[in-house]
Amino acid sequence: MATKTEQTEFVKQIYPAAKRLYATGGINPLFVTAQAALETGYKIKGIGNNVFGITKGSNWKGPVSLELTTEYFKTGDVKFKAPERVVSVEQIAPNRYKYRVYRYFRVYDTLDKCLDDHLALLKKPMYADAWAYRNDAKEYARRIVDGIGAKYATAPNYAPIMASIIDNIEAIVKAQNL
């Protein structure tokens, strides 16, 4: 868990950039910052400036990194194309399986390029049902995993976790006058 100082420094780095994107028609910067915090544990680290855990996908032509991660699926027989692969599968509830898998993640030259790509991804038609809620950070978080349209995250408790992180980010933003 990140310290309060680490959380504050993270928000001071991500929130202003997310706020600039929001001003040009983006998504509430509290949501964007909270999602990055959730994915990274409030630390700029890891996979080449990819603070959102964006997997390669089928159209990405840029650099990638093969990383061990956790995913959740409804079935216990999900397959991946090599070299992506399943390491383990654990049934955690009826129709809910926790996977440890190696997946390709996008690598970005800069944090701003990652933020731009994240916004472009969330503007795709598969998330159109959630777009109308982009000004309300918590409602947007709920809508991108509600089972209507594409599902952004596989974690079963994504929306309530995001709501808690959004509250924390908001407190930091107010305290730091960002």
Steps between C-alpha positions, in 0.01 A plus 500: 500500500629841407567752773296820519801689363531259205127534433524878503801507268325260261187716489711813447656333195191340340209729591616818320553308174162327539341840570646641174352208304164547672494864391526385137205260524647219707390309807474634857861530621407343836406181314813505283730559797322237712524242225873562466536479880311170509712349223835614641451520876558878477846462348635593158675172436512185303388460146633789292280788623189278470324619814167346396605140439392522134556167330632478146168436326475408133579838340801618701816528289729654762735334749369253757615325815396149611395522867343278766158633605165398649178478295146385586275305263165318510646169382798288596612429145617834359795464261758749380715506189866419578714639640213634713399214729310388805709425809217402734122502530305507826123485528399765752121492456243343269583622150798702630862396445818675602781457248872571534612559144782641293358774276649754263469858619552815296818700558493881464784748453336749734226519760310749280493247214351244737234749616414585138471132407287427807256773399494376139424149627212618718355702210458184291144394412521195727490739801241738350237405760724639777612816319198705606615456862861615445449812716406292808810303602324237714210443262739469206700238692180306561385528139817366339456171686119469518465232232357739239743547214860399548631434849815699576621307805461137605525546879163416660518789749636763259226765545501515882880497513511783247242697703724479806810602306310788335412629848866482601616675181239772550623564854859529377398732215321729745782492755758578231278756325541324166 
